[in-house]
Amino acid sequence: MAIEIRPADLFEDVKTIVGPKRPDATVCWCLSYRIPSKQNIALHGPERGEVVKELVRQDPPPGVLAYDGDEVVGWAAVHPRADTSFARNRKIPHLDDLDVWSVWCIRVRPGHRGKGISHHLLKGAVEFARSHGAPAIEGYPVDNEGRHVDLTMAYVGTRSLFEQAGFTMSAPTDSVINGFPRVLMRLDLQ
């Protein structure tokens, strides 16, 4: 299996990973940290996909996609922190005034999990941020200490996933997902 990571600039491929099965369903579309909370709450059904369609057209696009041949198999949301709700999040600390990037969602399609694709996605997110001049990249995974994490809550990643990618734990946070504390992991890109 040769996984290739590419910028998320094809809407249909992004839709395959983060979009709903029913067009009228109101699912995350990986927007909850990317757009202001009021806008996120106000969007319903197909409106969410239209916002993602616009984000995909921007430079840089809203993340990276993993491909196994021509098949899209995974997604990682990565963007400058200043353009996300992490810029204003009171539960996730700011370490300094660097214009860091954030990676906050890693998803692998069912049937492709357990093959190391999340590792490829995180590495690809780092390279994507580096190629756009990011001085550092942060993630906010759960510190599950090796215990099982519900797959619907594992989208933020685990501390060990980030450590294996070279990130270091830089600060605790006041954020908790599914009973697990989140930690601020950072990788210097300079």
C-alpha positions, 0 to 999 in steps of 0.5 A, a space after each residue: 500500500 503506497 499512501 499519497 498525501 495531497 492538498 484537499 483541493 477536490 471538493 468531491 474527495 473531501 465530501 467522500 470523507 467528511 460529508 454526509 451520506 444523505 445530502 440533507 443531513 446536518 453533519 460536522 463537515 469538519 467545520 466546527 473548529 474552522 468557522 465561527 461558532 455562530 455560523 457553524 450552529 446556523 448552518 443546516 444540511 446542504 449549506 454546510 457543504 457549500 461552505 466547504 466547497 468555498 474553503 476548498 477553492 481557497 489557497 491554502 485549502 482546508 487540509 490534506 487528503 490521503 489516497 491509496 492509488 486513486 481512492 481517497 481514504 483519509 482526511 486531516 484538517 490543517 490550517 493557520 490557527 488564526 483562521 480557526 476557533 483555536 485562535 479564541 479558544 479559552 480551553 486551549 492555551 497559546 504558548 506564544 505569538 508565533 503564527 502557528 498552524 493547527 491540525 485538529 481532525 484526522 479521519 480514516 474511512 472505514 475499511 482502511 483503518 488500522 493500516 497506519 493511514 493516520 500516521 501518513 495524514 499527520 506527516 502530510 499535514 506537517 509537510 503541508 504547513 511547512 510548505 506554506 511557511 508555518 513556523 510551528 504546528 500544533 495539535 490538541 489530541 487526547 491523552 488516553 494513556 493507551 486506553 481505548 478511545 471511541 472512534 467518533 471521539 478519536 478524530 482529534 488524534 492521540 498523544 502517542 500518534 503525535 509523539 510518533 510524528 515528532 511533536 512534544 507535549 507543550 502544555 495541558 489544556 482545560 479541554 476534555 473529550 470523551 472523558 480524556 484530557 486534551 494536551 497541546 502538542 507542538 512541532 517546531 518547523 524552523 
